[in-house]
Each structure stands twice: as structure tokens, then as C-alpha cells.
Amino acid sequence: MVCIALILALVVVVLGAYVRLSDAGLGCPDWPGCYGNMTRWPATKAEVERANRAFPQRPVVASKAIKEMVHRYFAGSLGLLILALAVTAVRARRRPQQPVALPLALLFLVIFQALLGMWTVTLQLKPVIVMGHLVGGFATLSLLWWLFLSGSTWANRSRINALTRYRTFAFVGTIILICQIALGGWTSANYAAAACPDFPTCQSQWWPHMNFSEAFVLWRGLGLNYEFGVLDNPARMAVHVTHRLGALVTAVYLVALSSILFFKTRGRAVRTTSVAVLVLTLLQILIGISNVILGFPLALAAAHTAAAALLLLSMLTLDFVLVRAAEPTAQEVSRAAAMYTETKDVFS
């Protein structure tokens, strides 16, 4: 069940990016239904006419409504699956090594995600909500991946105990990556991806005139329609350039970290994960540059989100392996208990 939920979460994240990038975030102007219909989008001529009368400010665009509702179907299915995981975990809580806190955290997170999905529509694509919805999707995917890893026996701890000192560096790398993902969400939510149509320069300049004071205002009040963005071009360039600089910092850190770990260990788990981090980091850089050069084709832009998700899962795997390396093995626990018993007998 966890594997199915994990695959579905990845699909939902990529679908959400596809909906956003194809300007279909308001394909259904209401929530949870679509033009008043709880199960599907307006399909017949009579339904379209009725929907247009009910929502004159947002005439039906069938292609956008379909994309939005398909995304909702997948997200709803994921929510039900996570609910089933939480119920199963609570019912089996007395079993040894049965995780309960993580499935419950996932359930609360997916409920909050549903609220963010609603606010995305009702607040008309407010960037901070759109970015939060994206980060929430990545968080859901990450918790499911951690739950999956917790039940696996892939990590061979006995061969990587010497690398526990790198745990902090791996955690920092994960935080940097999460910040970069959030910054990518902010770039997309403010329609700033195309603000710099050239690379490596921006508008043919290394440092064009940019408006950073307006670029990162999180809250602009209520009642604004943020579809297609409200920032002027200097502010959008500031968002875009900041995302590029963040990508540079993230790439340098992750490439250095994965390279060091690969050459410092013979442990299969760490070396394999390090290679995955390195390859996905380089792939993400290539996709990002290609998006700019090719004019942000929809499929490639969605692939940028998919690669970010896979890179985050790789970093979480590295964190998991290094955390497990610090945990005592069963043999170490038994040895410590035996030593304690012997010491106690000597002094008694």
C-alpha cells in the first residue's frame, strides 16, 4: 500500500506542476466541484451554458477544466489511500515496529494539502498559497518515502559507521534543496520563469535592473487575481535570477557532497545513493538550462519538477542511510547489555 501511495504522490506532484504550467490552475473556478458539478467538468452543451451563466467571470475552457479535475481525482485518491494507511497503522499499533506517528502525520498533512488546494482556487492563485501547495506535495511524497525506507532492509549499516560524521552535511544539503524547491515554486507561481529568456545572462545582461523589494512580498492582501502574475518585469527578473543563484549554490553543494561520500566509502548504500544524487543534480541543471534555451516547453518544464522530486528522494535516502549508520545494531546492543551484566556482577 505504501508503494502505491508513493507512486501516486509522485504522479500528483508532477500533475500539479503540469496544471500550473499550462495555466489551468483556475480551470475550475470553484472547489471541490467544477462549475458546481461535484464529480466532473461541464461536458455537454447544456452544462457548458449553465456553467457560463453561473460563472460569467470565468467561461468554461474544457481543456483546462479537464486538467484540473484529473489532478483533483488523483489527489483525492491519494488522500483516501493515506487515510487507509493511517487507519491500518492505528489498528496495528501494538505490533512490533509498526509505525504510527508517521502515517498520522501524513493524514494531517494531506488534510492541510486539501485546504491549500481549496485556497489556491478561492484566493485566485495567490503565490504564497501556490508555493505552499507545491511544498506540501513534496512533503507528502517525502514522508511516504521515509515510511517506505523505514520498512526496508536495503541499508547495510555495518559498513558505513565511519561516515556518521557526514550526517550534518547531508541534512544541510537536504535543507538547501528544499529551499531551492520552494524558490522554484515561487518562480512558477509568479510567472517569472520566462523573465530571463537567455542563458547564462538575463535580458542579455549579467546583472540587469531588478526590483528585489517587490519580488518577495509574500502577502498582498485579498481580492487580487494572480493569474498570469502581478509583478512587473524587474521584479520577475529578480525572482528568476535568485532562483538561478540558488540553483548554483545547490548544485555546487550537492555535487561536492556526493563526490566526497562516493570516494570516502565502500558501502554499497552510500555509494549508490551518492551516484543518484550526483546524476540527478546534473540532470536537473541540464533540464533547467534547456528550459530557458528552448523557451520552456510544457513537457520539459514538468520534467523539471519531476527531477526535483527524484533528487529530493535521493537526498532523503542519503539522510536515512546515514541516520541508520548511527543507530546501534542488534549485535552492538547485545554486546553492550552483556558488558553491563558482567560489570554489574563484578561490583555486586
HELIX and SHEET records of a PDB file:
HELIX    1   1 VAL A    2  LEU A   21  1                                  20    
HELIX    2   2 LYS A   45  ALA A   54  1                                  10    
HELIX    3   3 ALA A   62  ARG A   91  1                                  30    
HELIX    4   4 ALA A  101  THR A  122  1                                  22    
HELIX    5   5 PRO A  127  SER A  150  1                                  24    
HELIX    6   6 ARG A  157  ARG A  159  5                                   3    
HELIX    7   7 ASN A  161  TYR A  166  5                                   6    
HELIX    8   8 ARG A  167  ALA A  189  1                                  23    
HELIX    9   9 ALA A  193  ALA A  195  5                                   3    
HELIX   10  10 PHE A  212  ALA A  215  1                                   4    
HELIX   11  11 ASN A  233  LYS A  264  1                                  32    
HELIX   12  12 ARG A  268  LEU A  294  1                                  27    
HELIX   13  13 LEU A  298  ALA A  326  1                                  29    
HELIX   14  14 ALA A  330  PHE A  347  1                                  18    
END                                                                             
